[in-house]
Amino acid sequence: MARGDKHLEYFNITVGLIFDYLISNFPITQDIRPDVLGEPFEKLVIVASEETQRQKPNLRQQVGERYIEGSNIPPRIYVEQVLDWLEHEGFIYKAGAKDYQLTRETLTILNSVPEGLQEKFSDRLSQAVGDVANMGMRTVISETVGQIIGAAARSFTGHSG
């Protein structure tokens, strides 16, 4: 898997975990941090070692510190940046200093059944994020998040199909 593909996969998994967490706790706003995303998110994180420094010296990781695998980005900063992107693109909104909630449009999309499938996007995500270690489930998450973002783009611009 190419480096960019892995970063996009991790982004999609993180988005899927955030959407799943927010819809599971709807309508209560949530403080989203790496620890609330749980074990599925932890599978994306490594603790830098002398071995990882030797293998990828260009990442400039500090031994003993936690990073998103294949990067020099700490988990907290990574999640904050994903949240910023989701907010900027209209998928979530910030309610107060640290609390987030799904926008009406995202909630509508998550509760819809995509053409050709038998289950809602939210149900599909929920099942897949529970088994993120399974490479097949990572693919399901990536595809589902891609479909959600595509549906949102069509919704936001007023285009269908």
N, C-alpha and C positions, 0 to 999 in steps of 0.2 A: 504494500500500500504506500503510495507516495505521501510525502510529508504533508502537503496541503490537504490531501484526502483525509488523513488522520485528524488534522485540526478541525476540518469541517464535520467529521464524524463526532468528535468530542463536543463541538458547539451544538450539534443537533441533539446529542444525548442530554446535554445540560439544559437546553431549551425544553426538551421533553420532560425532564425531571421537574423543572420549574412549572410548566403548565400542569403537570399531574398534581403537584403539591398545591398549587393555587386552586384548581378546580375541586380537589378533595376537601379543601377548607373553606370553600366559597359559602357565604359571602363575607367571611371575616378576612380583613386585610392581614397580610403575613410579612414578617421580617425574614427575608430570604438570605440565608448564609450557607456556606458549604455543609455545615453539620446538619442542617435540616433536610438537605437533599439525600442524606443517608449513605448507606453502603453502596448503592449503585454509582453515586458520584465518586466515592472513595476509590473505586476501581480505575478512575482516570488519573489518580494522583500517585506520585512516587515520592520517596524520601531520597534525596540526593546522597550518593556515596562516592567514595574515591573511585570506585569502578565506573559509575555513571560519568564522573568528571573525565576519566581517561577515554571513555567511549565517545563522548561528545563535549570536548573542551570549549567549543564555541558557545555553548549554552550558558557558561559562567554561573553555574549553580554552586551554592554553598553546601558543603557536606552537612547532613543532618536536617536540612530545611526541606519543606514540602513544596512540590511543584506539580503542575499539570504535566503529565508524561510528554516528553519530547519538547519541552519549552523551559523557559526560565520564569514562568508566570506563577506566582503563588495562588493557591485555590481561592482565597478571599478576593483578590484583585480580579481573577478570571470571572468569578460569579458576578461581581459588581459590573464588569464590562459587558457581560451578556445581558444583565438587567438593564443597563443603560441603552443598549441596542434595541432590546425589546420595547422599552419605553419610547425611544425615539421613533421607532417604526409603528407605534400605535397598538401593540399587542397587550401591553399592560400599562397601568398608570401608578404613579407614586402617590401614596396617601400619607403625608407626614414625612418625617425624616428618613425612615427606613422601611416603611410598610408598603407592600405592593398588592395590587388586585388586577384581575383580568378585565380588559375592556369589554363592553357589551358585544362588540364585533367578534372578539376572540372567543368569548363564551358561546356565542351563537355557532361559530365554526366548530368548536370542540364538541358541542352537543349535536352536531349534524352527522348524518350517515353519508359518507362519500359514495358516489356512483360506483357500482360494481362491488361494494362491500356490504356486509350484513350488520356491522357494528359501528357505533359512534367513534369518532376520532378519540374522544376522551377514554373510552373503554379500551380501545386498541393500545393507546399509550400506556394506560395503567397496567395492562397485562405485560407489555414489553419491558417497562422500566424495572419490574420486579426481577427480571432475569438478564440484566445488562451484561453480565459476564459471558453470556451465550452470544457468539458472533452473529447468529441468525437474528437474535432479538435486537442487536445493535443496528442491523440492516432495517428491521421493522421500524425502529425508532427514527432512524434517519429518513426513511421513506415517508413515514407519517408526518414528521415535522416539515419535510419538504412539501407535502400535500397541504398541510395547514397554512404554511406561508404562501403557497400558490393560491389557495382559496381566499386568503386574506387580501392578497394583491388584487385579485379579481373583484373582491368585495369593495375594497377601498377605491378602486378606479371605476367601478360600475360595470365591468365587463363580466360576462359569463363564459364558462367553458373555455 
